[in-house]
């Protein structure tokens, strides 16, 4: 275990977050998402909710503040509905760490899949809620967050 790093952040996930550069994206996917099909970097987080992963990740990295859509979710398919409380839960977590992040953008299912294919990594969680997937674009660390080595 490391100090100040959530225990849900596995070594593989921590390594992926460290290797990601500005503008790289990570997908936090539900348990049904075809992660291994969609990405050569599929990280398993079985049993862990996306909200828990989101908290652990946003403690370590900030969303990109140079784009209008640093946080993206899949829109409900026509004729289906998404639970609006999911977006509210995700937004509350985002606002806890990075309140200046633009509103969550929604894109259709197939656009989400295409964007996810280009993501640096996909984390398949234990989330079972419909439309619970979210994409985060990594930003540049704010200067105020960089601590000099002593």
Secondary structure, 3 states (H helix, E strand, C coil): CCCCCCCCCCHHHHHHHHHCCCCCEEEEECCCCCHHHHCCCEEEECCCCHHHHHHHHHCCCCECCCCCCCEEEECCCCCCCCCHHHHHHHHHHHHHHHCCCCCCEEECHHHHHHHHHCCCEEEEECCCCCCCCEEEEECCCCHHHCCCCC
